[in-house]
Amino acid sequence: MEKAHTKSALKFVKASSQSAVSWSSSATTGMANPKSTSKENTKPQEFRLHTQQRAAKRAMFNYSVATKLYLEEIQKKRIDKLQKMIDEEEIKLLRKEMVPRAQLMPYFDRPFFPQRSNRPLTIPREPSFLKYCSSDNGLYHFEQAHAWKPIK
């Protein structure tokens, strides 16, 4: 495919050079023959796409985020480990406290003598019973029978 393309290009170049020669020969003799100026081959300048710069910045950002997450994970593991150790110590202390121990024997050489209280005695009162009454709508309500009276 490439050979066919180059052959057709060569035919085009030969044809254009022949027409240029015929044009220059038919030109007037008072004018100078124009030289065919060939352009120098230009080399493309090096350029950096913005995508390359952005990709580098993004890679640095991703690295910083990954580092931050890794450090947070390590810190969380340390905190969990410390909390677990504290919990284990608390459990050990609770188990020590929960060990059943024998209670001391009471001293029987000093007998117990109850003492009379200095508070005054309460005066008993008759309870206030409520009267049972029926109403027209079928609901019940209660009325106080009498006030508190001391029992004699």
Disulfide bonds with the S-S distance in Angstrom:
none
